[in-house]
Amino acid sequence: QDLCDAALLFAIDTLKVGGSFACKVFTGEEDKFLQQRLKRMFHDVKRRKPEATRKESKELYLVGLKRRKNVTVESVFGA
């Protein structure tokens, strides 16, 4: 989770409007918080589990599509 948050902070500063972001996470409470943050930054957010992943695996990918304009750290993280 911390690594995805760090990547998201980097994306806030560097990703162009309309850009995309993907992060591998493990299911649990924390992935829902990250998904909420992504919804504040992107127009579309998808949860994807690759077909090659074992059913018992808790890994999934959160993908943010079409970065919004005027996104700030405060607007994403609520700081």
N, C-alpha and C positions, 0 to 999 in steps of 0.2 A: 504494500500500500504506500509506504513512504517513497519508494522509488517512482511509483506512478505519479504521486503528488509532485515530486521534484521535476519529473518530465513535463507535467502539466504547467508548472510554473515557468519552465523554459519555453514551452509552447506559447504561453501568454505573451511573452516578450518577442518571440521570433516567428511564429506561424502567421502567414498572411491570411487576410480575410478570404473565406472560401476554402481554406485548407482543411486537411484531415489529420486525425490523431488516433493512434491505436495503442492499447496497453494491455498486457497480459496480467490478469488478476486471479485470485482464488475466491470462490464463493464464500459468502459470510456477510456479516453486518457491514464491514468496511467497503465492500464493493458497491453497496447501495449508496453510500456517501459519495464515492467517486463518481458514480453514475449521475447523481444530482449535480455535482460540480460540472460535469461534462455538458449536461443539459443547459446550464447557464452560459456555456461558451460556444456551443454548437447548435445548429438548427435541427440536426437529426443525430440521435445516439442509438447505437445498436449493440445488443449483447449477442456474441457469437461463440459457439463451442465447435471447434473443428470436428469434422466427421472422424478423423483419425484418432481423436482423443478417446481414451477408455471411458466407459460409462461411469465408473466409480471415481474418476478424476474430478477434482473440484476446480480445475482451471477453465478459464474462459477469457475471451477478449472483449473489451469495451472499445467501441469504435465511434469516434465523433466525426461527423461529416458537416462540411460547410460552416467554417468558423464565422461567428457573428462579428459585426463591427463594434468598436468601442468597448471591448472586453478589458476589464482590469482585474488585478489580483483581488481587490476588495469585492468586486461583483461576483467572482467565482468562488472564493473561499469565505466570503462573508466576514472578512476581518475588519 
